[in-house]
């Protein structure tokens, strides 16, 4: 989330819908940063849009959009443990 966006959320200038989108974008950026530890940018984007059996054949991007970012981060943690995903 940019400083300007964060400030707008804090002072209540953003609608709940905009706040939701800003929250999803912030989560997506956080996940992307973690993925870049393991993948090139194009591979990370593909990873986000690919269904994974470890998360019930759901796409990480869909989980993030539905406020289930922690499940995606847990999956990425497995990469750090040497799991092939």
Backbone as CSV, one residue per row, in Angstrom:
resi,resn,N_x,N_y,N_z,CA_x,CA_y,CA_z,C_x,C_y,C_z
1,UNK,0.856,-1.164,0.000,0.000,0.000,0.000,0.897,1.220,0.000
2,UNK,0.575,2.171,-0.832,1.388,3.377,-0.888,1.102,4.228,0.336
3,UNK,2.010,5.160,0.611,1.811,6.059,1.734,0.526,6.848,1.610
4,UNK,0.231,7.300,0.396,-0.984,8.078,0.154,-2.226,7.220,0.406
5,UNK,-2.187,5.969,-0.063,-3.319,5.068,0.144,-3.482,4.774,1.622
6,UNK,-2.389,4.493,2.319,-2.444,4.212,3.755,-3.056,5.384,4.503
7,UNK,-2.637,6.593,4.148,-3.147,7.782,4.809,-4.648,7.933,4.565
8,UNK,-5.083,7.667,3.351,-6.507,7.786,3.022,-7.332,6.775,3.812
9,UNK,-6.809,5.569,3.970,-7.522,4.556,4.751,-7.611,5.004,6.205
10,UNK,-6.503,5.487,6.764,-6.485,5.887,8.163,-7.441,7.034,8.458
11,UNK,-7.532,7.961,7.567,-8.416,9.107,7.847,-9.849,8.850,7.396
12,UNK,-10.135,7.646,6.882,-11.489,7.281,6.519,-11.949,7.846,5.195
13,UNK,-11.029,8.278,4.339,-11.396,8.894,3.078,-11.693,7.864,1.988
14,UNK,-11.412,6.602,2.260,-11.662,5.568,1.252,-12.927,4.801,1.622
15,UNK,-13.661,4.400,0.609,-14.855,3.603,0.839,-14.444,2.219,1.326
16,UNK,-15.358,1.490,1.960,-15.024,0.125,2.381,-14.560,-0.747,1.207
17,UNK,-15.167,-0.550,0.041,-14.761,-1.324,-1.139,-13.317,-0.991,-1.530
18,UNK,-12.987,0.301,-1.519,-11.619,0.721,-1.841,-10.639,0.214,-0.796
19,UNK,-11.051,0.236,0.460,-10.197,-0.284,1.526,-9.942,-1.767,1.314
20,UNK,-10.976,-2.507,0.896,-10.826,-3.931,0.628,-9.843,-4.186,-0.493
21,UNK,-9.968,-3.399,-1.562,-9.041,-3.545,-2.685,-7.616,-3.207,-2.272
22,UNK,-7.471,-2.156,-1.475,-6.137,-1.758,-1.010,-5.533,-2.861,-0.140
23,UNK,-6.357,-3.488,0.665,-5.888,-4.580,1.514,-5.437,-5.772,0.677
24,UNK,-6.205,-6.111,-0.348,-5.843,-7.216,-1.242,-4.552,-6.889,-1.974
25,UNK,-4.409,-5.661,-2.449,-3.183,-5.268,-3.152,-1.970,-5.336,-2.231
26,UNK,-2.138,-4.920,-0.986,-1.035,-4.991,-0.028,-0.649,-6.443,0.233
27,UNK,-1.640,-7.317,0.373,-1.362,-8.742,0.587,-0.684,-9.341,-0.628
28,UNK,-1.149,-8.966,-1.809,-0.550,-9.477,-3.042,0.910,-9.057,-3.156
29,UNK,1.209,-7.816,-2.807,2.599,-7.346,-2.844,3.474,-8.112,-1.851
30,UNK,2.928,-8.367,-0.668,3.672,-9.109,0.336,3.975,-10.529,-0.157
31,UNK,2.978,-11.182,-0.740,3.161,-12.533,-1.266,4.162,-12.516,-2.420
32,UNK,4.034,-11.525,-3.283,4.951,-11.427,-4.416,6.401,-11.291,-3.938
33,UNK,6.620,-10.485,-2.928,7.977,-10.328,-2.385,8.524,-11.660,-1.894
34,UNK,7.681,-12.432,-1.227,8.115,-13.748,-0.743,8.418,-14.685,-1.909
35,UNK,7.569,-14.670,-2.936,7.773,-15.551,-4.089,9.055,-15.221,-4.835
36,UNK,9.413,-13.950,-4.873,10.622,-13.547,-5.595,11.896,-14.075,-4.940
37,UNK,11.773,-14.612,-3.739,12.905,-15.288,-3.106,13.192,-16.627,-3.795
38,UNK,12.187,-17.149,-4.505,12.288,-18.476,-5.106,12.166,-18.487,-6.624
39,UNK,11.465,-17.505,-7.174,11.141,-17.497,-8.597,11.503,-16.165,-9.249
40,UNK,11.650,-16.210,-10.553,11.760,-14.994,-11.359,10.374,-14.345,-11.415
41,UNK,10.274,-13.048,-11.712,8.966,-12.373,-11.710,7.898,-13.046,-12.568
42,UNK,8.223,-13.458,-13.778,7.222,-14.112,-14.630,6.758,-15.431,-14.032
43,UNK,7.685,-16.162,-13.434,7.335,-17.434,-12.801,6.459,-17.198,-11.570
44,UNK,6.739,-16.146,-10.828,5.938,-15.827,-9.642,4.506,-15.489,-10.040
45,UNK,4.342,-14.708,-11.108,2.983,-14.378,-11.572,2.239,-15.630,-12.012
46,UNK,2.940,-16.518,-12.709,2.322,-17.775,-13.132,1.933,-18.609,-11.913
47,UNK,2.823,-18.670,-10.924,2.552,-19.432,-9.706,1.271,-18.944,-9.038
48,UNK,1.082,-17.624,-9.006,-0.118,-17.054,-8.378,-1.400,-17.414,-9.107
49,UNK,-1.309,-17.669,-10.411,-2.491,-17.946,-11.223,-2.717,-19.441,-11.492
50,UNK,-1.868,-20.278,-10.905,-1.947,-21.716,-11.132,-2.632,-22.402,-9.959
51,UNK,-3.484,-23.361,-10.265,-4.130,-24.151,-9.213,-3.093,-25.085,-8.590
52,UNK,-3.141,-25.197,-7.263,-2.177,-26.024,-6.537,-2.918,-27.071,-5.715
53,UNK,-2.534,-28.342,-5.847,-3.204,-29.396,-5.074,-3.049,-29.205,-3.562
54,UNK,-1.982,-28.554,-3.127,-1.754,-28.343,-1.699,-2.778,-27.396,-1.075
55,UNK,-3.490,-26.654,-1.901,-4.540,-25.750,-1.406,-5.860,-26.074,-2.105
56,UNK,-6.139,-27.373,-2.191,-7.406,-27.872,-2.752,-7.650,-27.415,-4.179
57,UNK,-6.591,-27.420,-4.976,-6.672,-27.024,-6.384,-7.227,-25.616,-6.587
58,UNK,-6.979,-24.770,-5.617,-7.352,-23.360,-5.768,-6.139,-22.569,-6.221
59,UNK,-6.400,-21.383,-6.777,-5.318,-20.486,-7.197,-4.958,-19.571,-6.032
60,UNK,-3.665,-19.390,-5.780,-3.265,-18.477,-4.713,-3.878,-17.079,-4.869
61,UNK,-3.982,-16.596,-6.081,-4.551,-15.262,-6.292,-6.002,-15.197,-5.818
62,UNK,-6.745,-16.283,-5.990,-8.132,-16.313,-5.516,-8.188,-16.315,-3.992
63,UNK,-7.285,-17.069,-3.370,-7.256,-17.090,-1.908,-6.946,-15.702,-1.362
64,UNK,-5.988,-15.028,-1.973,-5.629,-13.669,-1.533,-6.828,-12.742,-1.672
65,UNK,-7.539,-12.850,-2.776,-8.713,-11.999,-3.010,-9.819,-12.251,-1.989
66,UNK,-9.807,-13.448,-1.394,-10.837,-13.811,-0.416,-10.308,-13.786,1.018
67,UNK,-9.300,-12.944,1.247,-8.730,-12.745,2.594,-8.225,-14.042,3.213
68,UNK,-7.630,-14.894,2.379,-7.053,-16.153,2.864,-5.549,-16.187,2.569
69,UNK,-4.926,-15.029,2.716,-3.508,-14.874,2.411,-2.641,-15.780,3.277
70,UNK,-3.049,-16.019,4.499,-2.232,-16.848,5.394,-2.030,-18.251,4.810
71,UNK,-3.031,-18.780,4.110,-2.889,-20.103,3.486,-1.834,-20.072,2.383
72,UNK,-1.788,-18.973,1.654,-0.798,-18.823,0.586,0.597,-18.699,1.191
73,UNK,0.713,-17.925,2.255,2.014,-17.762,2.907,2.514,-19.083,3.496
74,UNK,1.601,-19.889,4.023,1.985,-21.205,4.531,2.532,-22.077,3.400
75,UNK,1.902,-21.993,2.252,2.360,-22.752,1.090,3.752,-22.282,0.661
76,UNK,3.967,-20.991,0.657,5.279,-20.450,0.297,6.329,-20.862,1.332
77,UNK,5.938,-20.927,2.597,6.871,-21.371,3.636,7.395,-22.764,3.329
78,UNK,6.556,-23.588,2.741,6.981,-24.943,2.375,8.080,-24.910,1.317
79,UNK,8.061,-23.881,0.470,9.144,-23.726,-0.519,10.476,-23.541,0.204
80,UNK,10.446,-22.736,1.253,11.645,-22.488,2.028,12.149,-23.734,2.747
81,UNK,11.235,-24.667,2.987,11.610,-25.926,3.623,12.069,-26.967,2.618
82,UNK,12.137,-26.559,1.340,12.636,-27.451,0.314,11.573,-28.250,-0.427
83,UNK,10.316,-27.959,-0.184,9.253,-28.662,-0.881,9.162,-28.157,-2.316
84,UNK,8.845,-29.043,-3.222,8.641,-28.659,-4.612,7.167,-28.383,-4.812
85,UNK,6.835,-27.151,-5.193,5.431,-26.775,-5.397,5.245,-26.216,-6.780
